[in-house]
Amino acid sequence: MGNHDVGRGMAAAARVFWIAYGNGEVTQEVALKALDAMAKDYLGADAEFDDELHQETDLSELVAIAFSASEKSRAYLRGEDDDEETGYDEWYSTVYRPFCERYRFC
């Protein structure tokens, strides 16, 4: 069973990020720096994100920017993908897995 505190903590930090950042454009570099700071205390954790990274949320938007999510991956998050299975597969392989690897989440 994963640590749900990791997901809740990072989700809360992402909400604060978007409030503080305002309407400015968030670059990949800024998104990665923000995620690096959010994940610092959780490196290597058995992280559990519940639905935070499988639907449109503040955290999933930040992760999508940081890991250059494709439009198909973003459609999966919005629940608008015609083929949910391939949308999930693309999100998982090109965004979610690299995110987990960067922070050594298991």
LINSUL-V910584 format. One line per field, one symbol per residue. ss: DSSP state (@ for helix, = for strand, . for the rest). psi: psi as a letter, one per 20 degrees, with the letter a starting at -180 (. if undefined). burial: # if it has 9 or more other C-alpha atoms within 8 Angstrom, else .. Layout:
ss=???
psi=???
burial=???
This chain:
ss=..=@@@@@@@@@@@@@@@@@@......@@@@@@@@@@@@@@@....=..........@@@@@@@@@....@@@@@@@@.....@@@@@@@@@@@@@@@@@@@....
psi=prohhgggghgghgggghghhbjqporggggggghgghigijpjqmqpjcjhjkrorgghggggghklprhgghhghikjphnhghgggggghifgghghghjkp.
burial=..##.###.##.###.##.........#.###.###.##...#.#####..#####.##########.#..#######..#..#..##.###########..###.
